[in-house]
Amino acid sequence: MFGLFAKVKSESINSVDELIGTINLIDVREVQEVRMGTIRTAKNIPMGNLLSTPEKYLDKNQTYYLMCQSGGRSGRCAKALAGKGYDVVNLTGGYGSYTGSKRKK
């Protein structure tokens, strides 16, 4: 029941540019998408893997910032994880709208 009403925090991906390297950043895209580019220090955990066994990857005492290509998948993932008690922030706009200097190819 808690999961149905979980509040999801969101921030623009560009608003956290200065924090990259100091936050727990997770790229929920598939491996082949990440090969085309991601943000430095982002850990790739595909959405399906993350949602099926979040306890394998996440600690409920930490905050995680989730990104995908446009913010849609990471938003759905954030809602599901918040419903399970994880502290997550969806990065709206995703990698596709990231204009910062911390791209990794």
OpenMM code with the backbone's topology and positions (N, CA, C; nanometers):
from openmm import Vec3, app, unit

residues = "MET PHE GLY LEU PHE ALA LYS VAL LYS SER GLU SER ILE ASN SER VAL ASP GLU LEU ILE GLY THR ILE ASN LEU ILE ASP VAL ARG GLU VAL GLN GLU VAL ARG MET GLY THR ILE ARG THR ALA LYS ASN ILE PRO MET GLY ASN LEU LEU SER THR PRO GLU LYS TYR LEU ASP LYS ASN GLN THR TYR TYR LEU MET CYS GLN SER GLY GLY ARG SER GLY ARG CYS ALA LYS ALA LEU ALA GLY LYS GLY TYR ASP VAL VAL ASN LEU THR GLY GLY TYR GLY SER TYR THR GLY SER LYS ARG LYS LYS".split()
positions = [
    Vec3(0.0813, -0.1188, 0.0000),
    Vec3(0.0000, 0.0000, 0.0000),
    Vec3(0.0861, 0.1257, 0.0000),
    Vec3(0.1937, 0.1278, 0.0797),
    Vec3(0.2841, 0.2429, 0.0861),
    Vec3(0.3354, 0.2798, -0.0525),
    Vec3(0.3681, 0.1803, -0.1332),
    Vec3(0.4256, 0.2021, -0.2647),
    Vec3(0.3361, 0.2770, -0.3605),
    Vec3(0.2055, 0.2646, -0.3441),
    Vec3(0.1122, 0.3313, -0.4339),
    Vec3(0.1157, 0.4834, -0.4187),
    Vec3(0.1529, 0.5297, -0.3002),
    Vec3(0.1490, 0.6724, -0.2716),
    Vec3(0.2873, 0.7330, -0.2507),
    Vec3(0.3885, 0.6633, -0.2927),
    Vec3(0.5254, 0.7107, -0.2718),
    Vec3(0.5481, 0.8410, -0.3479),
    Vec3(0.6032, 0.9378, -0.2793),
    Vec3(0.6375, 1.0665, -0.3400),
    Vec3(0.7766, 1.0551, -0.4012),
    Vec3(0.7866, 1.0929, -0.5267),
    Vec3(0.9149, 1.0842, -0.5959),
    Vec3(0.9764, 1.2231, -0.6064),
    Vec3(1.1009, 1.2347, -0.5610),
    Vec3(1.1740, 1.3605, -0.5736),
    Vec3(1.2322, 1.3676, -0.7141),
    Vec3(1.2328, 1.4867, -0.7705),
    Vec3(1.2880, 1.5064, -0.9046),
    Vec3(1.3713, 1.6332, -0.9089),
    Vec3(1.4741, 1.6275, -0.9905),
    Vec3(1.5574, 1.7446, -1.0187),
    Vec3(1.6001, 1.7352, -1.1643),
    Vec3(1.6272, 1.8488, -1.2240),
    Vec3(1.6810, 1.8504, -1.3600),
    Vec3(1.8211, 1.7911, -1.3580),
    Vec3(1.8530, 1.7137, -1.4585),
    Vec3(1.9858, 1.6534, -1.4653),
    Vec3(2.0956, 1.7598, -1.4677),
    Vec3(2.0671, 1.8730, -1.5273),
    Vec3(2.1686, 1.9783, -1.5344),
    Vec3(2.1852, 2.0521, -1.4013),
    Vec3(2.0850, 2.0438, -1.3145),
    Vec3(2.0957, 2.1129, -1.1851),
    Vec3(2.1915, 2.0418, -1.0897),
    Vec3(2.2251, 1.9172, -1.1183),
    Vec3(2.3173, 1.8434, -1.0303),
    Vec3(2.4577, 1.8328, -1.0894),
    Vec3(2.4843, 1.9054, -1.1947),
    Vec3(2.6142, 1.8955, -1.2622),
    Vec3(2.7315, 1.9133, -1.1666),
    Vec3(2.7237, 2.0102, -1.0783),
    Vec3(2.8332, 2.0360, -0.9844),
    Vec3(2.8471, 1.9258, -0.8790),
    Vec3(2.7427, 1.8456, -0.8613),
    Vec3(2.7461, 1.7375, -0.7613),
    Vec3(2.8003, 1.6059, -0.8176),
    Vec3(2.8095, 1.5969, -0.9498),
    Vec3(2.8542, 1.4719, -1.0118),
    Vec3(2.9951, 1.4400, -0.9628),
    Vec3(3.0103, 1.3179, -0.9166),
    Vec3(3.1344, 1.2751, -0.8564),
    Vec3(3.1215, 1.2644, -0.7054),
    Vec3(3.0196, 1.3299, -0.6511),
    Vec3(2.9972, 1.3241, -0.5060),
    Vec3(2.8652, 1.2568, -0.4706),
    Vec3(2.7810, 1.2296, -0.5705),
    Vec3(2.6515, 1.1655, -0.5462),
    Vec3(2.6525, 1.0230, -0.6010),
    Vec3(2.5584, 0.9432, -0.5533),
    Vec3(2.5383, 0.8079, -0.6046),
    Vec3(2.4501, 0.8186, -0.7283),
    Vec3(2.5125, 0.8174, -0.8446),
    Vec3(2.4433, 0.8346, -0.9716),
    Vec3(2.4297, 0.6992, -1.0400),
    Vec3(2.3055, 0.6627, -1.0725),
    Vec3(2.2789, 0.5346, -1.1384),
    Vec3(2.2122, 0.5600, -1.2727),
    Vec3(2.2701, 0.5027, -1.3770),
    Vec3(2.2158, 0.5074, -1.5126),
    Vec3(2.1368, 0.3786, -1.5325),
    Vec3(2.0046, 0.3888, -1.5447),
    Vec3(1.9195, 0.2702, -1.5525),
    Vec3(1.8966, 0.2210, -1.6962),
    Vec3(1.9681, 0.2810, -1.7919),
    Vec3(1.9533, 0.2368, -1.9311),
    Vec3(2.0202, 0.1007, -1.9508),
    Vec3(1.9886, 0.0390, -2.0621),
    Vec3(2.0493, -0.0893, -2.0969),
    Vec3(2.1964, -0.0684, -2.1341),
    Vec3(2.2738, -0.1739, -2.1201),
    Vec3(2.4185, -0.1685, -2.1433),
    Vec3(2.4513, -0.1113, -2.2808),
    Vec3(2.3805, -0.1550, -2.3841),
    Vec3(2.4104, -0.1073, -2.5201),
    Vec3(2.3827, 0.0418, -2.5356),
    Vec3(2.2893, 0.0963, -2.4609),
    Vec3(2.2634, 0.2402, -2.4653),
    Vec3(2.3774, 0.3174, -2.3984),
    Vec3(2.4247, 0.2650, -2.2867),
    Vec3(2.5311, 0.3310, -2.2106),
    Vec3(2.6611, 0.3327, -2.2904),
    Vec3(2.6802, 0.2329, -2.3740),
    Vec3(2.8012, 0.2301, -2.4584),
    Vec3(2.8089, 0.3509, -2.5510),
    Vec3(2.6958, 0.4110, -2.5804),
    Vec3(2.6919, 0.5290, -2.6671),
    Vec3(2.7298, 0.6559, -2.5904),
    Vec3(2.7355, 0.6463, -2.4582),
    Vec3(2.7731, 0.7599, -2.3751),
    Vec3(2.6935, 0.7631, -2.2468),
    Vec3(2.7534, 0.8187, -2.1442),
    Vec3(2.6894, 0.8345, -2.0139),
    Vec3(2.7566, 0.9509, -1.9428),
    Vec3(2.7348, 0.9630, -1.8150),
    Vec3(2.7979, 1.0676, -1.7357),
    Vec3(2.9036, 1.0023, -1.6475),
    Vec3(3.0198, 1.0657, -1.6407),
    Vec3(3.1283, 1.0130, -1.5568),
    Vec3(3.0786, 0.9831, -1.4169),
    Vec3(3.1230, 0.8778, -1.3614),
    Vec3(3.0924, 0.8257, -1.2265),
    Vec3(2.9560, 0.7584, -1.2166),
    Vec3(2.8754, 0.7620, -1.3245),
    Vec3(2.7456, 0.6930, -1.3197),
    Vec3(2.7687, 0.5424, -1.3220),
    Vec3(2.6972, 0.4733, -1.2375),
    Vec3(2.7034, 0.3280, -1.2336),
    Vec3(2.5868, 0.2758, -1.3164),
    Vec3(2.6144, 0.1898, -1.4120),
    Vec3(2.5078, 0.1342, -1.4956),
    Vec3(2.4465, 0.0116, -1.4285),
    Vec3(2.3200, 0.0247, -1.3928),
    Vec3(2.2399, -0.0873, -1.3436),
    Vec3(2.1089, -0.0817, -1.4219),
    Vec3(2.0931, -0.1666, -1.5248),
    Vec3(1.9699, -0.1627, -1.6038),
    Vec3(1.8447, -0.1707, -1.5154),
    Vec3(1.7428, -0.1001, -1.5566),
    Vec3(1.6201, -0.0871, -1.4793),
    Vec3(1.5643, -0.2219, -1.4337),
    Vec3(1.5584, -0.3187, -1.5213),
    Vec3(1.5048, -0.4501, -1.4855),
    Vec3(1.5822, -0.5149, -1.3725),
    Vec3(1.7126, -0.5065, -1.3786),
    Vec3(1.7970, -0.5630, -1.2724),
    Vec3(1.7747, -0.4903, -1.1408),
    Vec3(1.7717, -0.3579, -1.1478),
    Vec3(1.7573, -0.2769, -1.0277),
    Vec3(1.6234, -0.3018, -0.9592),
    Vec3(1.5174, -0.3109, -1.0383),
    Vec3(1.3854, -0.3307, -0.9792),
    Vec3(1.3637, -0.4724, -0.9278),
    Vec3(1.4281, -0.5703, -0.9909),
    Vec3(1.4062, -0.7084, -0.9467),
    Vec3(1.4812, -0.7403, -0.8175),
    Vec3(1.5974, -0.6782, -0.7961),
    Vec3(1.6744, -0.7049, -0.6733),
    Vec3(1.7402, -0.5767, -0.6224),
    Vec3(1.6613, -0.4785, -0.5812),
    Vec3(1.7208, -0.3519, -0.5374),
    Vec3(1.8148, -0.3678, -0.4180),
    Vec3(1.7856, -0.4632, -0.3315),
    Vec3(1.8697, -0.4826, -0.2127),
    Vec3(2.0114, -0.5247, -0.2487),
    Vec3(2.0293, -0.5761, -0.3690),
    Vec3(2.1622, -0.6160, -0.4165),
    Vec3(2.2484, -0.4931, -0.4493),
    Vec3(2.1831, -0.3843, -0.4860),
    Vec3(2.2543, -0.2662, -0.5352),
    Vec3(2.2451, -0.1435, -0.4446),
    Vec3(2.1395, -0.1343, -0.3663),
    Vec3(2.1113, -0.0117, -0.2922),
    Vec3(2.1102, -0.0326, -0.1412),
    Vec3(2.1389, 0.0754, -0.0713),
    Vec3(2.1349, 0.0791, 0.0747),
    Vec3(2.0272, 0.1816, 0.1109),
    Vec3(1.9326, 0.1435, 0.1927),
    Vec3(1.8226, 0.2337, 0.2278),
    Vec3(1.8686, 0.3557, 0.3077),
    Vec3(1.9926, 0.3570, 0.3514),
    Vec3(2.0454, 0.4709, 0.4273),
    Vec3(2.1185, 0.5722, 0.3392),
    Vec3(2.1144, 0.5523, 0.2087),
    Vec3(2.1815, 0.6441, 0.1166),
    Vec3(2.0818, 0.6990, 0.0155),
    Vec3(2.1190, 0.8100, -0.0469),
    Vec3(2.0371, 0.8707, -0.1512),
    Vec3(2.0967, 0.8361, -0.2864),
    Vec3(2.0103, 0.8033, -0.3821),
    Vec3(2.0533, 0.7666, -0.5170),
    Vec3(1.9836, 0.8562, -0.6189),
    Vec3(2.0599, 0.9003, -0.7174),
    Vec3(2.0088, 0.9814, -0.8271),
    Vec3(1.9997, 0.8913, -0.9490),
    Vec3(1.8796, 0.8818, -1.0089),
    Vec3(1.8568, 0.7917, -1.1208),
    Vec3(1.8416, 0.8682, -1.2504),
    Vec3(1.9085, 0.8187, -1.3539),
    Vec3(1.8984, 0.8803, -1.4856),
    Vec3(1.8750, 0.7742, -1.5922),
    Vec3(1.8169, 0.8167, -1.7033),
    Vec3(1.8031, 0.7328, -1.8226),
    Vec3(1.8260, 0.8259, -1.9424),
    Vec3(1.7668, 0.7967, -2.0552),
    Vec3(1.7871, 0.8807, -2.1729),
    Vec3(1.7068, 1.0111, -2.1657),
    Vec3(1.5796, 1.0016, -2.1182),
    Vec3(1.4951, 1.1211, -2.1170),
    Vec3(1.4290, 1.1508, -1.9827),
    Vec3(1.4377, 1.0599, -1.8885),
    Vec3(1.3765, 1.0802, -1.7580),
    Vec3(1.2534, 0.9954, -1.7331),
    Vec3(1.2028, 0.9305, -1.8374),
    Vec3(1.0828, 0.8477, -1.8234),
    Vec3(1.1071, 0.7191, -1.7465),
    Vec3(1.2024, 0.6416, -1.7923),
    Vec3(1.2333, 0.5154, -1.7239),
    Vec3(1.2841, 0.5395, -1.5830),
    Vec3(1.3716, 0.6372, -1.5691),
    Vec3(1.4244, 0.6650, -1.4347),
    Vec3(1.3122, 0.7123, -1.3422),
    Vec3(1.2127, 0.7821, -1.3951),
    Vec3(1.0979, 0.8253, -1.3151),
    Vec3(1.0153, 0.7071, -1.2668),
    Vec3(0.9888, 0.6122, -1.3574),
    Vec3(0.9138, 0.4922, -1.3188),
    Vec3(0.9922, 0.4104, -1.2170),
    Vec3(1.1214, 0.4003, -1.2392),
    Vec3(1.2095, 0.3268, -1.1495),
    Vec3(1.2133, 0.3950, -1.0121),
    Vec3(1.2244, 0.5264, -1.0107),
    Vec3(1.2281, 0.6016, -0.8849),
    Vec3(1.0992, 0.5817, -0.8071),
    Vec3(0.9863, 0.5834, -0.8749),
    Vec3(0.8581, 0.5651, -0.8063),
    Vec3(0.8509, 0.4273, -0.7421),
    Vec3(0.8928, 0.3253, -0.8160),
    Vec3(0.8898, 0.1891, -0.7629),
    Vec3(0.9840, 0.1743, -0.6435),
    Vec3(1.1034, 0.2297, -0.6536),
    Vec3(1.2012, 0.2177, -0.5456),
    Vec3(1.1604, 0.2994, -0.4224),
    Vec3(1.1051, 0.4178, -0.4447),
    Vec3(1.0572, 0.4991, -0.3328),
    Vec3(0.9469, 0.4238, -0.2589),
    Vec3(0.8649, 0.3520, -0.3340),
    Vec3(0.7591, 0.2717, -0.2742),
    Vec3(0.8111, 0.1578, -0.1895),
    Vec3(0.9349, 0.1195, -0.2126),
    Vec3(0.9979, 0.0129, -0.1340),
    Vec3(1.0848, 0.0698, -0.0221),
    Vec3(1.0804, 0.2018, -0.0048),
    Vec3(1.1519, 0.2646, 0.1054),
    Vec3(1.2897, 0.3183, 0.0741),
    Vec3(1.3271, 0.3239, -0.0545),
    Vec3(1.4588, 0.3765, -0.0919),
    Vec3(1.4496, 0.5275, -0.1136),
    Vec3(1.5582, 0.5977, -0.0841),
    Vec3(1.5670, 0.7419, -0.1027),
    Vec3(1.6271, 0.7667, -0.2414),
    Vec3(1.5405, 0.8013, -0.3358),
    Vec3(1.5844, 0.8180, -0.4744),
    Vec3(1.5351, 0.9509, -0.5302),
    Vec3(1.6115, 1.0011, -0.6266),
    Vec3(1.5784, 1.1260, -0.6951),
    Vec3(1.5817, 1.0970, -0.8444),
    Vec3(1.4726, 1.1292, -0.9137),
    Vec3(1.4695, 1.1145, -1.0586),
    Vec3(1.5323, 1.2373, -1.1229),
    Vec3(1.6260, 1.2147, -1.2154),
    Vec3(1.6885, 1.3254, -1.2877),
    Vec3(1.6137, 1.3469, -1.4184),
    Vec3(1.5280, 1.4482, -1.4187),
    Vec3(1.4440, 1.4756, -1.5347),
    Vec3(1.5277, 1.5246, -1.6519),
    Vec3(1.4818, 1.4934, -1.7686),
    Vec3(1.5524, 1.5314, -1.8916),
    Vec3(1.6493, 1.4249, -1.9369),
    Vec3(1.7095, 1.3547, -1.8421),
    Vec3(1.7984, 1.2437, -1.8735),
    Vec3(1.9238, 1.2839, -1.9498),
    Vec3(1.9967, 1.1813, -1.9886),
    Vec3(2.1234, 1.2005, -2.0590),
    Vec3(2.1044, 1.2805, -2.1879),
    Vec3(1.9915, 1.2617, -2.2520),
    Vec3(1.9652, 1.3305, -2.3778),
    Vec3(1.9634, 1.4816, -2.3664),
    Vec3(1.9319, 1.5337, -2.2490),
    Vec3(1.9282, 1.6790, -2.2321),
    Vec3(2.0444, 1.7319, -2.1477),
    Vec3(2.1360, 1.6439, -2.1122),
    Vec3(2.2496, 1.6857, -2.0281),
    Vec3(2.3438, 1.7741, -2.1094),
    Vec3(2.3729, 1.8936, -2.0561),
    Vec3(2.4599, 1.9884, -2.1264),
    Vec3(2.5914, 2.0140, -2.0516),
    Vec3(2.6121, 1.9415, -1.9425),
    Vec3(2.7315, 1.9618, -1.8611),
    Vec3(2.8572, 1.9087, -1.9251),
    Vec3(2.9668, 1.9203, -1.8535),
    Vec3(3.0990, 1.8833, -1.9074),
    Vec3(3.1458, 1.7450, -1.8642),
    Vec3(3.0591, 1.6681, -1.8005),
    Vec3(3.1036, 1.5402, -1.7446),
    Vec3(3.0532, 1.4202, -1.8239),
    Vec3(3.0368, 1.4391, -1.9537),
    Vec3(2.9996, 1.3269, -2.0408),
    Vec3(3.1146, 1.2286, -2.0533),
    Vec3(3.0799, 1.1042, -2.0646),
    Vec3(3.1795, 0.9982, -2.0836),
    Vec3(3.1363, 0.9180, -2.2063),
    Vec3(3.2278, 0.9007, -2.2998),
    Vec3(3.1938, 0.8266, -2.4218),
    Vec3(3.2580, 0.6911, -2.4208),
] * unit.nanometer
topology = app.Topology()
chain = topology.addChain("A")
for resn in residues:
    res = topology.addResidue(resn, chain)
    for name in ("N", "CA", "C"):
        topology.addAtom(name, app.Element.getBySymbol(name[0]), res)
